[in-house]
Amino acid sequence: LKGRKLLNLDSEEEGIFTVSCAGGMRADCTLPGKREPLGGESCYAVTLSGLQGGHSGGDIDKGRGSANALMGRVLYSAMEQLSGLRLAAIQGGRFDNVICSRCDAVIAVPAGKEAELEQFIRGFDATLKNEYAGCDAGVTLECAKTEAASAVSAETTSVMLHTLLALPQGVEEMSADFPGLVQTSLNMGVVKLDGDGLHITFSIRSSIASRKLMLAQRVRAVAALAGGTVAERGVYPGWQYKRESQFRDTLLAAYKDLTGKDGVVEATHGGLECGLLMEKIPGLDAVSMGPELHDVHSVRERLSVPSTERTYELVCELLRRSC
């Protein structure tokens, strides 16, 4: 391929031209830890639920709570008050690119500390309800007595909860070119305690490749301090905004001449194919556009025929002007 202009026809709103998207990767963090028999402690199931969750690309900037990150905060705070607390189980989330809406844990506390724990959970429930009243009003933290045969040691529990509290979550940086758009973020999508230790999976996104690598570096650094490891997978490139683009200017001028309207230039924190092609073809100048589509990827998906005709005319005009 020798061309250096890419018109991507994978957008869904006529008159909106996408010029940047986030790249991403997955990071799987493992903190080692072995279970040991319990010795007379009281066990409690702790549940954090009622959060909205959402997509880690489109909803990460809405201020919604991550049940995984919040459970780490809850248990760390409980550990500060109840020395000897041990982690027997934790499970939150199924997909790394979904903001976790529920996390369940089982903890063991020294005998005689039951009333103190129950009072702590009630108080922290009120704290979360106050903090998230404007965006996650349904948040609920509760506990109930349960049974467990084993848990990781108090020392290992401390390392795991320090790490969960220290690991970043959510928006890290907003775009300077597109006010209101997230540039860099990460999502603690899955947390699970298995027989070999605690597993934490992140989805990391950024439209600037070096910022994506920086976040992966931070996760590795925190995990390394805790004696853990991080494996990276599913890396895909972003599409960084070009402040000067003759191809974009030509397309916008053609759109204005054909419709009498100014086109809207936008970026997305999701992913588009353009980044993959731009990584392989240095200097590629790209814009994504398309006709009006609704309810895409559902049984109600539909396409506006008049919008498709106008989009076809715009593509033809752009080709004439680009020769």
N, C-alpha and C positions, 0 to 999 in steps of 0.2 A: 504494500500500500504506500503510495507516494503523496496522497492528499494530506493537507494540513488543516482542513476545515471539516468539522463534524457537526452535522445536524441530527440530533437524537429525537425521534418521534415517539417518545415514551411518556410524555407528560399528559395531564388530564384536564387542564383548564385553558381554554382559548384565551389568548392575549397575555398569558403569564409565561415568562421565559426564564427557565432555571439555568443558573450559571455557576453553581457550586453545590457540592454535596459532601457529606462526611465519609471518610474511610473508617474502617473498623477492624477489630480483632477480638479474639476470645483469650482470656487468661485464666488458667486453672491453677489455683493455689492449694497446696496441701501442707497442713501442719501435723506432724507426727504425734501420735498419742495412743497408748494402749489402755484398755479397760482393766480395772481391778475390782475385786469384790467389795461390796459395801459392808460397813460394819456398824449397824445400828442407827444409821442416819434416817431421817424422814424424807420421803420423796414427794415431789410436787410436779404436776404437769402445768407448764406455763404457756398460755396461748395469747398471741398478739394477732388480732384480726380486725376486720371491718374497714380496711384501707381500700382505696379505689384501685391502686395499681395503675397499669397502663403500659404503653409501648415505650421502650427506653430511648427511641429516637424522637417520636412525636410528642411525648408527654413528660419528658425528663425535666422540663423547665416549669412545670405547673406547681411545684412545691409539695407534691404528694410524698407521703412517707414511704420508705422502704421497710417492710416488716423485718427483713433480715438485718439491716443496719440498726433498726430500733431495738430489736431483740438483743443484739450485742450490747447496746447501751444499757438496756434494762438489767441484763444479767451482770454486767460489769458493776453497775451501781449497787445491785444486791450483794455482790461479792464484797464490796467495800464495807458494807454494814454487817454482813454475816461471814465472819472468818471461817474458812473450812468448807465453803460451798463447793460442790463438785458437779460437773456436767455429765449427765448420763445419756442425753440424746438431744439433737436439734435437727429440724428439717424445715426448710423454707424455700419455696419456689421450685419450678420445673424447667424453666427456660431462661437462659442468660439474658435475652433481649426483652424480658418482661419485668416491669417493676413489681417486686414481690408484694402481694397484698395480705399474706398470712404466714406466720412462722410459729411452729410448735417446738417446745423444748421440755425436757425433763431434767430436773436438778435434784440434788440431795443436799440437805442442810443438817447440821448437827442436831441431835435430839434436844428438845427444849427450846429450839429457835422457831418453832412453827408459827406461833402468834406474831412474832416479829416479822417473819417473811410475809404472812398474809396482810399485815398492816402496811408493809412496804409496797406490795403489789397494788393495794387499793390507792395508796397515795400517788404512785407513779401513773396509774390509770388516769387520775384526775389531771396530772401534769401533761400527759399526752393529749388529752381532750382539750385542754387549754391551748397548747401549742398548735394543734392542727384543726382548730375550730373553723378556720376559713377555707380549708382545702380538703380535709379528711375528717369531717366531723363524726364519722361512724367508728373511729378507732376505738378498740376495746382491748384492755389488758386484764387477764384474769388468771387465777390459779386454782388447782384442785388437787387433793391428795391422790397419789397413785403408787404403784409398786415398780421397783426396778432392782435387778440383781447386781448390776455393776455400773461403774462410772470411771471416767478418767480421774487421775489424782487431783488433789487441790492445786498442786504446783502446775500441772499441765493445764488445768482449767484456767488458772491465772494467765498463763501464756496465751491461750486461745482467746480469752475475752479481752485481754489487752490488744491483741491483734485485730479482732473484729471492731473494736472501738477506734483503732488508729487508721484502719484502711479507709480510703476516700470513697465517697458515694455521691452521685448526682452531678450537677453542672459544675465544671471547673473553670470555664472561661466562655464569655459571650463574644460574638463576632463584632469587630470594629467596623466592618464594611456593611453589615446588615443589622441595624439596631433591632433588638428583640430576638435575634436568632442565636441559638446555642452553637458555639464553635467546637468546644471540647467537653466531653462528659464520660462518665463510666457508670455502670449499673451492676450492683452486687445481686445478680439474678438468682443464684442457687447457693444454699448453704446446707451441708449435711455432715453429720458425724457418723463415720463408718468404723469398722473394726481397726483400720490402720491409722485413723486420725480424722481431722476436720478438713473437709473439702469446700472450697469457696470458688465459685465461677463468676467471672466478670465479663460484661460486654463493654468494650472501650471504643469510643468514637471521636473523630475529629476531622475537620476539613483541611487541617494542616498536618502533614505527615509527621513532622518533628514533635508536635504536641501530643499526637497519639503515642509515639514512642516514649515521650516523657512520662505519660501516665502509666504505661506498662512498666517503666523503670521504677516509679514510685511503689507500685504493687510489689515488684520484686524486692525492693529495698526493705519494705515493712516485713514481708514474709521471711527474708533472710535474717533479720534481727530476731525473729521468733524461732529460728531453726527450721524454717519451712522452705519449700521449693515452689517454683512457678513454671508451668508449661504453657507455651503460646501456640495458638492454632487459628485457622480460619481468617488469616490476614487478608484484607482487601484494601486497595488504595482509595484515597479520597480525591476530590476534585477541588483544588484550591482556586478561589476567585481571581480572575485576571482583571486588574484595574483598567487596563487598556486592551481593547479587543475590536479590531476592525470588522471582523465577521459579525460580532454582536451588534455593532453600530449599523452595519448594512442591513441586518435583519430587522432591527427596530425601525429604521427609515422606511423599509419596504412595507412593514405592517402599518405604519402611520399613513403612508400614501394610499394604501388599499382601503383602510377602514376609517381614516380620519381620527383615530384614537391613538393615544400613547400606550405602548406596551409596558407591562409591569415586569421588572427584573427582580427575581427572587432567588434564594438559596434554600436548601433543605438539609436538615440534620439526619435525614435518612440516607440511603445509598442509591446511586444510579450507575449505569454501565459506563458512563463517560470516563470515570476515574480509571477503570481497567484499561481502556484503550489509550488514554493519555499517558499512562505509565509505559506502554509499549511503543508509543509514537511521540517522541519528544517534539515539543513545539506545537502540538495539536491545539487548535482553537475550537472550542465546543460551545454549543447552546442546545438545550433540550426544550421542546415545545410539543404541542399536540392539540387535537380537537377536544371539544367538550365531552367528557365521559362521566358517568355516574354509577355508584355502587359497583365499582370495579372488583373483579374476583369474587363475585357473588352471583346467585341465580337471577338477580335483578339487574345485572350489568347491562347498560344501554349506551348508545352512541348517538350524538346529534348529527343527523345527516346534513343539514345546512352548515353546521360548524365544520364538518369534514370537507365540504366543498370549499369553504373559505380558507381552510388550512391548506388544501391542495393548491389553490391559487397563490397563496403566500409562498409555498415551497417553489412553485414554478417561477415566481417573480424573483425570489432569492437566487435561484440558479442562473437566471438571466443576468442579474447584477454581479454575480460572482465569477463569471467567465473571464 
